[in-house]
Amino acid sequence: MDKTTAPRPTILRSFTEHPASVGETYGQHFLFALRFSMRLFLAAGAAFIHALIPALFEKTASERIKAMHHDLTHRNDDA
C-alpha cells in the first residue's frame, strides 16, 4: 500500500467521527467550536482585566463560563 494514500481515510474520519458523535456535521461543529473559543477568549480577557483591577468585571468571567457550561451540556436538548 502506498504511504501517501494509506493514512488519508483515517485523517478524513477524524474530521467527521467526533462531530457525528455529538450529532453535528463538520461545518456545524466547526462553527460551534469557533464561537465557543471566542467566548472563552472574551471570558479570559475579562478575568485578566479583573486580575489587574479587581473592581472591574467582578463576576463577568464566572458568569460567562457558567453560561457556556449550560450551552455545552444542553446543546442537543432541542434535537
Beta strands, then each sheet from edge to edge (+ up, - down):
end
